[in-house]
């Protein structure tokens, strides 16, 4: 997702000083880039949270299984 945001920013500058995008299009690109960044941040946070919860559950099951096997 972060690479996509970079591509959006690059798309705004294509053409250099010769031709530029209309201001409303540039604003739309900025808006999409902000939304993609926000979604990426949310996805990263949720993935980290889920990873912690899964590891905790697996560790709990492993400890219970180990205690039963003794």
Jmol script that loads the backbone (N, CA, C; Angstrom):
load data "model"
ATOM      1  N   UNK A   1       0.820  -1.195   0.000  1.00  0.00           N
ATOM      2  CA  UNK A   1       0.000   0.000   0.000  1.00  0.00           C
ATOM      3  C   UNK A   1       0.863   1.259   0.000  1.00  0.00           C
ATOM      4  N   UNK A   2       1.946   1.198   0.744  1.00  0.00           N
ATOM      5  CA  UNK A   2       2.809   2.383   0.812  1.00  0.00           C
ATOM      6  C   UNK A   2       3.426   2.680  -0.557  1.00  0.00           C
ATOM      7  N   UNK A   3       3.766   1.626  -1.294  1.00  0.00           N
ATOM      8  CA  UNK A   3       4.305   1.839  -2.635  1.00  0.00           C
ATOM      9  C   UNK A   3       3.270   2.508  -3.532  1.00  0.00           C
ATOM     10  N   UNK A   4       2.015   2.134  -3.361  1.00  0.00           N
ATOM     11  CA  UNK A   4       0.943   2.730  -4.151  1.00  0.00           C
ATOM     12  C   UNK A   4       0.851   4.225  -3.888  1.00  0.00           C
ATOM     13  N   UNK A   5       0.992   4.618  -2.630  1.00  0.00           N
ATOM     14  CA  UNK A   5       0.950   6.037  -2.281  1.00  0.00           C
ATOM     15  C   UNK A   5       2.080   6.784  -2.982  1.00  0.00           C
ATOM     16  N   UNK A   6       3.258   6.169  -3.009  1.00  0.00           N
ATOM     17  CA  UNK A   6       4.383   6.786  -3.709  1.00  0.00           C
ATOM     18  C   UNK A   6       4.104   6.929  -5.200  1.00  0.00           C
ATOM     19  N   UNK A   7       3.449   5.931  -5.770  1.00  0.00           N
ATOM     20  CA  UNK A   7       3.096   6.007  -7.186  1.00  0.00           C
ATOM     21  C   UNK A   7       2.100   7.137  -7.446  1.00  0.00           C
ATOM     22  N   UNK A   8       1.180   7.336  -6.521  1.00  0.00           N
ATOM     23  CA  UNK A   8       0.236   8.449  -6.679  1.00  0.00           C
ATOM     24  C   UNK A   8       0.962   9.787  -6.673  1.00  0.00           C
ATOM     25  N   UNK A   9       1.897   9.935  -5.760  1.00  0.00           N
ATOM     26  CA  UNK A   9       2.647  11.186  -5.691  1.00  0.00           C
ATOM     27  C   UNK A   9       3.486  11.399  -6.957  1.00  0.00           C
ATOM     28  N   UNK A  10       4.048  10.319  -7.469  1.00  0.00           N
ATOM     29  CA  UNK A  10       4.826  10.403  -8.705  1.00  0.00           C
ATOM     30  C   UNK A  10       3.922  10.780  -9.870  1.00  0.00           C
ATOM     31  N   UNK A  11       2.726  10.232  -9.888  1.00  0.00           N
ATOM     32  CA  UNK A  11       1.790  10.543 -10.972  1.00  0.00           C
ATOM     33  C   UNK A  11       1.456  12.030 -11.007  1.00  0.00           C
ATOM     34  N   UNK A  12       1.438  12.669  -9.855  1.00  0.00           N
ATOM     35  CA  UNK A  12       1.143  14.107  -9.811  1.00  0.00           C
ATOM     36  C   UNK A  12       2.229  14.927 -10.490  1.00  0.00           C
ATOM     37  N   UNK A  13       3.457  14.438 -10.464  1.00  0.00           N
ATOM     38  CA  UNK A  13       4.574  15.228 -10.983  1.00  0.00           C
ATOM     39  C   UNK A  13       4.975  14.851 -12.407  1.00  0.00           C
ATOM     40  N   UNK A  14       4.302  13.869 -12.991  1.00  0.00           N
ATOM     41  CA  UNK A  14       4.630  13.471 -14.358  1.00  0.00           C
ATOM     42  C   UNK A  14       4.418  14.659 -15.288  1.00  0.00           C
ATOM     43  N   UNK A  15       5.357  14.870 -16.150  1.00  0.00           N
ATOM     44  CA  UNK A  15       5.265  15.988 -17.086  1.00  0.00           C
ATOM     45  C   UNK A  15       6.080  17.182 -16.633  1.00  0.00           C
ATOM     46  N   UNK A  16       6.517  17.164 -15.402  1.00  0.00           N
ATOM     47  CA  UNK A  16       7.356  18.254 -14.892  1.00  0.00           C
ATOM     48  C   UNK A  16       6.668  19.594 -14.995  1.00  0.00           C
ATOM     49  N   UNK A  17       7.423  20.607 -15.398  1.00  0.00           N
ATOM     50  CA  UNK A  17       6.877  21.956 -15.508  1.00  0.00           C
ATOM     51  C   UNK A  17       6.144  22.191 -16.809  1.00  0.00           C
ATOM     52  N   UNK A  18       6.251  21.250 -17.751  1.00  0.00           N
ATOM     53  CA  UNK A  18       5.623  21.408 -19.064  1.00  0.00           C
ATOM     54  C   UNK A  18       4.105  21.372 -18.953  1.00  0.00           C
ATOM     55  N   UNK A  19       3.591  20.398 -18.249  1.00  0.00           N
ATOM     56  CA  UNK A  19       2.146  20.264 -18.067  1.00  0.00           C
ATOM     57  C   UNK A  19       1.890  19.863 -16.623  1.00  0.00           C
ATOM     58  N   UNK A  20       0.836  20.391 -16.073  1.00  0.00           N
ATOM     59  CA  UNK A  20       0.510  20.020 -14.700  1.00  0.00           C
ATOM     60  C   UNK A  20      -0.959  19.636 -14.614  1.00  0.00           C
ATOM     61  N   UNK A  21      -1.260  18.905 -13.575  1.00  0.00           N
ATOM     62  CA  UNK A  21      -2.641  18.477 -13.359  1.00  0.00           C
ATOM     63  C   UNK A  21      -3.478  19.644 -12.850  1.00  0.00           C
ATOM     64  N   UNK A  22      -4.754  19.634 -13.178  1.00  0.00           N
ATOM     65  CA  UNK A  22      -5.641  20.649 -12.597  1.00  0.00           C
ATOM     66  C   UNK A  22      -5.648  20.511 -11.073  1.00  0.00           C
ATOM     67  N   UNK A  23      -5.808  21.620 -10.364  1.00  0.00           N
ATOM     68  CA  UNK A  23      -5.766  21.580  -8.898  1.00  0.00           C
ATOM     69  C   UNK A  23      -6.745  20.591  -8.268  1.00  0.00           C
ATOM     70  N   UNK A  24      -7.950  20.459  -8.833  1.00  0.00           N
ATOM     71  CA  UNK A  24      -8.922  19.532  -8.249  1.00  0.00           C
ATOM     72  C   UNK A  24      -8.460  18.082  -8.396  1.00  0.00           C
ATOM     73  N   UNK A  25      -7.786  17.754  -9.471  1.00  0.00           N
ATOM     74  CA  UNK A  25      -7.259  16.400  -9.661  1.00  0.00           C
ATOM     75  C   UNK A  25      -6.118  16.147  -8.687  1.00  0.00           C
ATOM     76  N   UNK A  26      -5.244  17.135  -8.527  1.00  0.00           N
ATOM     77  CA  UNK A  26      -4.136  17.000  -7.576  1.00  0.00           C
ATOM     78  C   UNK A  26      -4.665  16.813  -6.153  1.00  0.00           C
ATOM     79  N   UNK A  27      -5.710  17.549  -5.801  1.00  0.00           N
ATOM     80  CA  UNK A  27      -6.315  17.395  -4.469  1.00  0.00           C
ATOM     81  C   UNK A  27      -6.926  16.009  -4.309  1.00  0.00           C
ATOM     82  N   UNK A  28      -7.563  15.518  -5.358  1.00  0.00           N
ATOM     83  CA  UNK A  28      -8.151  14.175  -5.307  1.00  0.00           C
ATOM     84  C   UNK A  28      -7.069  13.125  -5.094  1.00  0.00           C
ATOM     85  N   UNK A  29      -5.948  13.281  -5.767  1.00  0.00           N
ATOM     86  CA  UNK A  29      -4.833  12.351  -5.597  1.00  0.00           C
ATOM     87  C   UNK A  29      -4.323  12.413  -4.161  1.00  0.00           C
ATOM     88  N   UNK A  30      -4.186  13.614  -3.617  1.00  0.00           N
ATOM     89  CA  UNK A  30      -3.741  13.760  -2.220  1.00  0.00           C
ATOM     90  C   UNK A  30      -4.720  13.101  -1.260  1.00  0.00           C
ATOM     91  N   UNK A  31      -6.019  13.255  -1.530  1.00  0.00           N
ATOM     92  CA  UNK A  31      -7.049  12.659  -0.676  1.00  0.00           C
ATOM     93  C   UNK A  31      -6.960  11.133  -0.707  1.00  0.00           C
ATOM     94  N   UNK A  32      -6.806  10.583  -1.897  1.00  0.00           N
ATOM     95  CA  UNK A  32      -6.677   9.125  -2.020  1.00  0.00           C
ATOM     96  C   UNK A  32      -5.422   8.653  -1.303  1.00  0.00           C
ATOM     97  N   UNK A  33      -4.327   9.379  -1.458  1.00  0.00           N
ATOM     98  CA  UNK A  33      -3.066   9.001  -0.796  1.00  0.00           C
ATOM     99  C   UNK A  33      -3.231   9.006   0.725  1.00  0.00           C
ATOM    100  N   UNK A  34      -3.919  10.009   1.271  1.00  0.00           N
ATOM    101  CA  UNK A  34      -4.165  10.055   2.724  1.00  0.00           C
ATOM    102  C   UNK A  34      -5.004   8.867   3.174  1.00  0.00           C
ATOM    103  N   UNK A  35      -6.021   8.535   2.396  1.00  0.00           N
ATOM    104  CA  UNK A  35      -6.892   7.406   2.751  1.00  0.00           C
ATOM    105  C   UNK A  35      -6.128   6.081   2.693  1.00  0.00           C
ATOM    106  N   UNK A  36      -5.296   5.929   1.681  1.00  0.00           N
ATOM    107  CA  UNK A  36      -4.505   4.696   1.567  1.00  0.00           C
ATOM    108  C   UNK A  36      -3.525   4.600   2.731  1.00  0.00           C
ATOM    109  N   UNK A  37      -2.882   5.714   3.093  1.00  0.00           N
ATOM    110  CA  UNK A  37      -1.967   5.710   4.243  1.00  0.00           C
ATOM    111  C   UNK A  37      -2.702   5.337   5.529  1.00  0.00           C
ATOM    112  N   UNK A  38      -3.894   5.903   5.718  1.00  0.00           N
ATOM    113  CA  UNK A  38      -4.672   5.600   6.920  1.00  0.00           C
ATOM    114  C   UNK A  38      -5.067   4.121   6.950  1.00  0.00           C
ATOM    115  N   UNK A  39      -5.477   3.594   5.806  1.00  0.00           N
ATOM    116  CA  UNK A  39      -5.841   2.178   5.736  1.00  0.00           C
ATOM    117  C   UNK A  39      -4.628   1.294   6.007  1.00  0.00           C
ATOM    118  N   UNK A  40      -3.485   1.695   5.492  1.00  0.00           N
ATOM    119  CA  UNK A  40      -2.256   0.931   5.712  1.00  0.00           C
ATOM    120  C   UNK A  40      -1.878   0.926   7.188  1.00  0.00           C
ATOM    121  N   UNK A  41      -2.000   2.074   7.834  1.00  0.00           N
ATOM    122  CA  UNK A  41      -1.715   2.158   9.269  1.00  0.00           C
ATOM    123  C   UNK A  41      -2.661   1.252  10.063  1.00  0.00           C
ATOM    124  N   UNK A  42      -3.938   1.286   9.717  1.00  0.00           N
ATOM    125  CA  UNK A  42      -4.935   0.459  10.410  1.00  0.00           C
ATOM    126  C   UNK A  42      -4.650  -1.023  10.193  1.00  0.00           C
ATOM    127  N   UNK A  43      -4.324  -1.393   8.971  1.00  0.00           N
ATOM    128  CA  UNK A  43      -4.019  -2.787   8.668  1.00  0.00           C
ATOM    129  C   UNK A  43      -2.789  -3.255   9.443  1.00  0.00           C
ATOM    130  N   UNK A  44      -1.770  -2.423   9.525  1.00  0.00           N
ATOM    131  CA  UNK A  44      -0.562  -2.765  10.272  1.00  0.00           C
ATOM    132  C   UNK A  44      -0.874  -2.970  11.750  1.00  0.00           C
ATOM    133  N   UNK A  45      -1.671  -2.068  12.313  1.00  0.00           N
ATOM    134  CA  UNK A  45      -2.024  -2.169  13.735  1.00  0.00           C
ATOM    135  C   UNK A  45      -2.848  -3.426  14.011  1.00  0.00           C
ATOM    136  N   UNK A  46      -3.808  -3.708  13.154  1.00  0.00           N
ATOM    137  CA  UNK A  46      -4.650  -4.895  13.361  1.00  0.00           C
ATOM    138  C   UNK A  46      -3.856  -6.183  13.188  1.00  0.00           C
ATOM    139  N   UNK A  47      -2.952  -6.195  12.214  1.00  0.00           N
ATOM    140  CA  UNK A  47      -2.136  -7.393  12.001  1.00  0.00           C
ATOM    141  C   UNK A  47      -1.247  -7.658  13.218  1.00  0.00           C
ATOM    142  N   UNK A  48      -0.667  -6.609  13.787  1.00  0.00           N
ATOM    143  CA  UNK A  48       0.171  -6.766  14.978  1.00  0.00           C
ATOM    144  C   UNK A  48      -0.660  -7.267  16.156  1.00  0.00           C
ATOM    145  N   UNK A  49      -1.844  -6.709  16.328  1.00  0.00           N
ATOM    146  CA  UNK A  49      -2.723  -7.128  17.414  1.00  0.00           C
ATOM    147  C   UNK A  49      -3.140  -8.592  17.244  1.00  0.00           C
ATOM    148  N   UNK A  50      -3.543  -8.947  16.036  1.00  0.00           N
ATOM    149  CA  UNK A  50      -3.933 -10.330  15.781  1.00  0.00           C
ATOM    150  C   UNK A  50      -2.769 -11.284  16.000  1.00  0.00           C
ATOM    151  N   UNK A  51      -1.592 -10.888  15.589  1.00  0.00           N
ATOM    152  CA  UNK A  51      -0.411 -11.729  15.770  1.00  0.00           C
ATOM    153  C   UNK A  51      -0.162 -11.994  17.255  1.00  0.00           C
ATOM    154  N   UNK A  52      -0.254 -10.946  18.061  1.00  0.00           N
ATOM    155  CA  UNK A  52      -0.068 -11.112  19.517  1.00  0.00           C
ATOM    156  C   UNK A  52      -1.116 -12.046  20.100  1.00  0.00           C
ATOM    157  N   UNK A  53      -2.365 -11.865  19.687  1.00  0.00           N
ATOM    158  CA  UNK A  53      -3.446 -12.708  20.219  1.00  0.00           C
ATOM    159  C   UNK A  53      -3.274 -14.162  19.806  1.00  0.00           C
ATOM    160  N   UNK A  54      -2.879 -14.386  18.569  1.00  0.00           N
ATOM    161  CA  UNK A  54      -2.672 -15.758  18.092  1.00  0.00           C
ATOM    162  C   UNK A  54      -1.517 -16.407  18.833  1.00  0.00           C
ATOM    163  N   UNK A  55      -0.411 -15.676  18.996  1.00  0.00           N
ATOM    164  CA  UNK A  55       0.747 -16.225  19.720  1.00  0.00           C
ATOM    165  C   UNK A  55       0.394 -16.558  21.167  1.00  0.00           C
ATOM    166  N   UNK A  56      -0.366 -15.679  21.811  1.00  0.00           N
ATOM    167  CA  UNK A  56      -0.782 -15.916  23.186  1.00  0.00           C
ATOM    168  C   UNK A  56      -1.641 -17.181  23.273  1.00  0.00           C
ATOM    169  N   UNK A  57      -2.579 -17.322  22.342  1.00  0.00           N
ATOM    170  CA  UNK A  57      -3.447 -18.505  22.346  1.00  0.00           C
ATOM    171  C   UNK A  57      -2.636 -19.776  22.105  1.00  0.00           C
ATOM    172  N   UNK A  58      -1.720 -19.729  21.143  1.00  0.00           N
ATOM    173  CA  UNK A  58      -0.899 -20.906  20.863  1.00  0.00           C
ATOM    174  C   UNK A  58       0.014 -21.250  22.042  1.00  0.00           C
ATOM    175  N   UNK A  59       0.586 -20.235  22.673  1.00  0.00           N
ATOM    176  CA  UNK A  59       1.427 -20.475  23.848  1.00  0.00           C
ATOM    177  C   UNK A  59       0.615 -21.109  24.967  1.00  0.00           C
ATOM    178  N   UNK A  60      -0.614 -20.640  25.161  1.00  0.00           N
ATOM    179  CA  UNK A  60      -1.490 -21.187  26.197  1.00  0.00           C
ATOM    180  C   UNK A  60      -1.801 -22.650  25.909  1.00  0.00           C
ATOM    181  N   UNK A  61      -2.112 -22.957  24.663  1.00  0.00           N
ATOM    182  CA  UNK A  61      -2.407 -24.352  24.300  1.00  0.00           C
ATOM    183  C   UNK A  61      -1.177 -25.231  24.472  1.00  0.00           C
ATOM    184  N   UNK A  62      -0.016 -24.707  24.129  1.00  0.00           N
ATOM    185  CA  UNK A  62       1.220 -25.482  24.258  1.00  0.00           C
ATOM    186  C   UNK A  62       1.507 -25.792  25.724  1.00  0.00           C
ATOM    187  N   UNK A  63       1.344 -24.794  26.589  1.00  0.00           N
ATOM    188  CA  UNK A  63       1.584 -24.994  28.021  1.00  0.00           C
ATOM    189  C   UNK A  63       0.606 -26.024  28.576  1.00  0.00           C
ATOM    190  N   UNK A  64      -0.670 -25.934  28.220  1.00  0.00           N
ATOM    191  CA  UNK A  64      -1.675 -26.889  28.711  1.00  0.00           C
ATOM    192  C   UNK A  64      -1.353 -28.302  28.234  1.00  0.00           C
ATOM    193  N   UNK A  65      -0.965 -28.443  26.968  1.00  0.00           N
ATOM    194  CA  UNK A  65      -0.648 -29.746  26.425  1.00  0.00           C
ATOM    195  C   UNK A  65       0.581 -30.336  27.125  1.00  0.00           C
ATOM    196  N   UNK A  66       1.591 -29.490  27.372  1.00  0.00           N
ATOM    197  CA  UNK A  66       2.811 -29.936  28.031  1.00  0.00           C
ATOM    198  C   UNK A  66       2.515 -30.427  29.438  1.00  0.00           C
ATOM    199  N   UNK A  67       1.635 -29.732  30.156  1.00  0.00           N
ATOM    200  CA  UNK A  67       1.291 -30.129  31.531  1.00  0.00           C
ATOM    201  C   UNK A  67       0.542 -31.457  31.540  1.00  0.00           C
ATOM    202  N   UNK A  68      -0.295 -31.708  30.563  1.00  0.00           N
ATOM    203  CA  UNK A  68      -1.064 -32.947  30.499  1.00  0.00           C
ATOM    204  C   UNK A  68      -0.181 -34.152  30.160  1.00  0.00           C
ATOM    205  N   UNK A  69       0.874 -33.931  29.406  1.00  0.00           N
ATOM    206  CA  UNK A  69       1.741 -35.039  28.955  1.00  0.00           C
ATOM    207  C   UNK A  69       2.679 -35.530  30.055  1.00  0.00           C
ATOM    208  N   UNK A  70       2.777 -34.820  31.136  1.00  0.00           N
ATOM    209  CA  UNK A  70       3.718 -35.216  32.200  1.00  0.00           C
ATOM    210  C   UNK A  70       3.175 -36.259  33.070  1.00  0.00           C
TER     211      UNK A  70
END
end "model"
wireframe off; spacefill off
backbone 0.3
color backbone group
